[in-house]
Amino acid sequence: MTAFQSLKPSTLSREDFVKAFADIYEHSPWVAEKAYELGLDASVDQIETLHQRMSDILLSADHASQLALINAHPDLAGKAAVQGQLTEASTNEQAGAGIHQCTAEEFQRFTELNDAYKAKFKFPFIMAVKGSNRHQILAAFETRIHNSVDTEFKCALAEINKIALFRLLTL
């Protein structure tokens, strides 16, 4: 088990807890709010325990809430990234994968894939990009675009939970 380095969740007030964990799930503080409402004890001071709690909250949420959280995510190498409008966490994640170093052709391919993916699935492509590079991301994009809507919806939720764990590990 891994303890948080910069805070001790079990000691936080509701306001401070929600503030600290509001964007672990992109623009979706309701996950942190529900995690707090389940009660805090020393077990939530372990990253894996809090992550499991938050993951379970997402996976047990209604379809509309899950879809809203998926849609809160930016396109990879999309307009928000180019215009510097991402959250700090998303900016760091995409930069870590080298997306900011895409050639004009690679940006064009990301744009084409983002548009085709959203046309087919009605939500953005989600991938936990930490540890990947832009070539691996494009390859995953090109493979996953052929999946069914149900498969991709489940994949998006799993990727979001991976992103959340990566974000928790930075605290």
Disulfide bonds with the S-S distance in Angstrom:
none
